[in-house]
Amino acid sequence: MKNKLLSAVIGAAVFALGTSAASATTLGDVKAKGFVQCGVNTGLTGFAAPDASGNWAGFDVDFCKAVASAVFGDPTKVKYTPTNAKERFTALQSGEIDVLSRNTTWTINRDTALGFNFRPVTYYDGQGFMVRKSLNVKSALELSGAAICVQSGTTTELNLADYFKTNNLQYNPVVFENLPEVNAAYDAGRCDVYTTDQSGLYSLRLTLKNPDEHVILPEIISKEPLGPAVRQGDDQWFDIVSWTAYALINAEEFGITQANVDEMKNSPNPDIKRFLGSETDTKIGTDLGLTNDWAANVIKGVGNYGEIFERNIGQGSPLKIARGLNALWNKGGIQYAPPVR
C-alpha cells in the first residue's frame, strides 16, 4: 500500500511539474528569450537534418520556422534541439523545448497520459517496409521468418507485432534505440527488412550505400498522423501552433505564395484580405496574442504548405514523394484547414 501511495504522489508531482511549465505562458517565455526552441529529429533527410555548416533544413524544420515567423515575423528566430525517439517526450514534458516538430504520431496515449496536445496533422503517413531487390519480395505477406530492423520507443514496434500476429507470420526483430544504429544494421545486412513510417523509408533509402538496390513494398500497415505537439495547460500556445499549420494550408488553397503574398494583400477577396491582416477591422491576430499580419509573416517566411512539401520531400526534392493524402481536400487529398474568420 505504501508503494502505491508513493507512486501516486510521484505521478502527481510529475504531472504538476509539466502543467506548471506550460501554464507559465509559453508565448511570454518565447518572447522573453527571443526565439522558439523546437525539438526535431537527430537527422532525417527531407524532414530535419543539419548541413555541413550546421544549418537545419526540412519539412519539420520549416514548421518550426513558420511558428517563429508567426510570433516574431522572422523565420530565423529558432533554436533546434535534436532528439531521438525517447528523448523527444522528456524534452517536451520538462519544458526544454517549446514545440515538438519531429515526425511524431498522434496517439491516444501521447495525447492523454503523456500530457501533450496534438493538432493539426501536417503529414498523413503510414508504416511500410523496405527490402533489398535481390530478395525478390513483392509483398509484406512474403516476409514470414525475416529479420526486421526496427527502432525502439516508437509506434513502429507495436504496429509490426500486430501486423505479423494478425497475418499469422513469424519474424525476428532486430531492435536499436537510435536511428543511425538501425540504418547501419540494415545497410550492413544484419536484417532483411527495414520498417518505419513510409516517408522515413524514402528518406533513409538515400543514405544507404547503394540506394537503387532497395525497394519499398506497397503495403501500408498503420495510420501514422504526424504533426507538432505541445504541452497541455497552455491553450494560447496550442492555438498559435495549430493556426500556424492551418495558415500554411489555407494559404495554398487561396493561391498565396511566398512570392506573391504582398500583392495578395490587395486582393478583392475579403477572406484573403482578412487572412493577411489587411482589413482594418480584423482581430484574428490580436485574438491569438500576435500581430494581425501574423499569417502574412508566416507565408513570407516559409511559403505555403504546398511549397514546403514540394521543396523538402516532394517532386522538387531527392525524395520525390507524391502528395497523395497530403494534397488539399479539393485536389484529391485530405489536408483541410478551418476558415480564418
Secondary structure as GFF3:
##gff-version 3
##sequence-region A 1 341
A	DSSP	alpha_helix	2	23	.	.	.	ID=ss1
A	DSSP	alpha_helix	26	33	.	.	.	ID=ss2
A	DSSP	beta_strand	36	41	.	.	.	ID=ss3
A	DSSP	beta_strand	49	50	.	.	.	ID=ss4
A	DSSP	beta_strand	56	57	.	.	.	ID=ss5
A	DSSP	alpha_helix	59	72	.	.	.	ID=ss6
A	DSSP	beta_strand	78	83	.	.	.	ID=ss7
A	DSSP	alpha_helix	87	94	.	.	.	ID=ss8
A	DSSP	beta_strand	99	100	.	.	.	ID=ss9
A	DSSP	alpha_helix	108	111	.	.	.	ID=ss10
A	DSSP	beta_strand	116	118	.	.	.	ID=ss11
A	DSSP	beta_strand	123	125	.	.	.	ID=ss12
A	DSSP	beta_strand	127	132	.	.	.	ID=ss13
A	DSSP	three_ten_helix	133	135	.	.	.	ID=ss14
A	DSSP	three_ten_helix	140	142	.	.	.	ID=ss15
A	DSSP	beta_strand	146	151	.	.	.	ID=ss16
A	DSSP	alpha_helix	155	166	.	.	.	ID=ss17
A	DSSP	beta_strand	171	176	.	.	.	ID=ss18
A	DSSP	alpha_helix	179	187	.	.	.	ID=ss19
A	DSSP	beta_strand	193	197	.	.	.	ID=ss20
A	DSSP	alpha_helix	198	205	.	.	.	ID=ss21
A	DSSP	three_ten_helix	211	213	.	.	.	ID=ss22
A	DSSP	beta_strand	214	216	.	.	.	ID=ss23
A	DSSP	beta_strand	224	226	.	.	.	ID=ss24
A	DSSP	beta_strand	229	231	.	.	.	ID=ss25
A	DSSP	alpha_helix	235	254	.	.	.	ID=ss26
A	DSSP	alpha_helix	261	264	.	.	.	ID=ss27
A	DSSP	alpha_helix	270	275	.	.	.	ID=ss28
A	DSSP	three_ten_helix	286	288	.	.	.	ID=ss29
A	DSSP	alpha_helix	294	302	.	.	.	ID=ss30
A	DSSP	alpha_helix	305	312	.	.	.	ID=ss31
A	DSSP	three_ten_helix	324	326	.	.	.	ID=ss32
A	DSSP	three_ten_helix	329	331	.	.	.	ID=ss33
###
